[in-house]
Amino acid sequence: MVSTTRHCMTRGRHQSVSVPLNRCQAYFADALRKKRPIKPKNIKIFQQLADKPYMKSQVFIVFCLTIAVGTFQAFKVFETHFSGLNELKREKSILQAHIEHKELQYELASYKLLEMQNDVALAMNLIPKKDIKSDQKYPLRRLASVTQTSLSPGYLMQLAKRHFLKGKKLFRAKRYDEANIEFTKVIKEYSYSVHVTESYFLLIEGLYQSHRYEELIGHVDKMVSLYPESELTGYSMLRLGKIFEYQDRQEEASGLYKTIMQSFKEHDVVRQARISLRAIQI
Amino acid sequence: MKTSLRVFLFFLFFTLEVRVKAQQLATYPNDLNAIELPENCLEKQSAICAVKSHTGTKKSIKKNGLHLVLGSNSVVEINQKQIKLIKGHFLVMENSGYSLSTRKLKSLSTHGELLYEISEENSTVYAINDHVYLQTKGDLEKLMLLPATSLVIGKVGPKGYITDFPLLTTYRKLIQKYSQLYPSTKQDFLAQMHVYRNNWKVSGEKLGKLYKDNADLLIAQQKAADLKRKQSKEWLLKTNQGLVDLFRQKNYIK
């Protein structure tokens, strides 16, 4: 790098010629090797030129960079000063602070509302969620959203419900045999489930549709034993009466209808039994 | 030639575009970690002061006898000597002379440290190296949590707030939550965890006994319920025998 930028002057016959430094060095080296005398004027010229100050390329680059950075900075200062960006940024930060203050106020208000809801729910004791389905009771339902019956999910009840719903779906699809398996599961494995009575009823219906009358009678018997007060038991007995009618056992059917009329208070069941009885008598 | 190259290079420096990521201006000149309502209320010692920490930051509040650390995006309300934990995660380092309360808890206190976590549905209390005393709203009795245990507080139930059985808090779970809020040095934290390990063993044994007692109680209750159900079934069978007999007689079943 140095050899390409430094120059020494060597004099020609008529004028001074600028030659690179390495050529000067080569001149001296060659003279020494060939034991040729070196002209004193050449030594003097070389020494003068070697001592002469010059600008290195690194200095030049640094100089350029300094100018560039300085100008860039000056430009940025100039730009921000006249564009109003600082003002906008300040406004933005003020607005942001304002929004966050409002958000905090909102959170405090929400907390107070929720706390009040909880306190009211506590004071009212537990609100049974199933009783507040109507639209008129919207505030109550909102209040009930903070209530819970238990932390445990009640897996068994959930399972029973799942089997029952599956059975119902199969029943609707007229796949009675498969539906009956699900209803039997609910009856046998989850005997404390709220779906047992309905499962019995649908099982009886499924058996009726599958023409499995012997099993049907057994299940109606069980239903009468376990849930004599249920309306669904009345309907199951009506179904049994129909079987007797198909089998031409008219007297037994009429006896059954009379039993239903005596034992049940539900209007629909009694009315159905009465209609069926009249049909037999006619 | 070389001179022209230099001039060209010099010119190039001016065309160079330097892109620098803009630094956001400080919105809160006093505290970058939190927002206070009213402004600077902690410093001014206002009667009521609400503090909210920003997302991704934690805020440490130190007063006489109180050292509370707020996790990311947490809200607390300080009303003279009453502190309401409103939203988020909290680490209570010291609370002598101050009463802590939440939406679900009437009081919460400890001589050591505790973590309190508020989520959408449940709130969880973590006792770290000392007992924690808490009283849910609507409950007359205070509950005591053993060190290294946690308690989940659910929604409103038939008898006040539903609380689960206390659980032993695992290292991994606690370290994850505790380290996020711990305000002191790494050495202090390790010392705390060393104490925690010993507490964890002791509490594990005590909780085991409690679980056993509770299981025995549940079994006894279940047996009593089964017996009652059996008795009522028998009574039902007996009372409806007349109807059953009539049905069977009419239908020639037996």
Interface residues (C-beta under 8 A of the other chain):
Chain A: F60 I61 C64 L65 I67 A68 T71 F72 K89 R90 K92 S93 Q96 A97 E100 H101 E103 L104 Q105 E107 L108 Y111 L114 E115 N118 D119 A121 L122 N125 L126 V146 T147 Q148 T149 S150 L151 Y192 I217 D221 V224 S225 L226 P228 M237 L240 F244 E252 G255 L256 T259 S263
Chain B: R6 L9 F10 F13 F14 L16 V18 L25 A26 T27 Y28 I35 L37 A50 K52 V75 E77 K84 I86 K87 R103 K104 K137 G138 V152 G154 K155 V156 G157 P158 G160 Y161 I162 D164 R229 L236 L237 N240 L243 V244 L246 F247 R248 K250 N251 Y252 I253
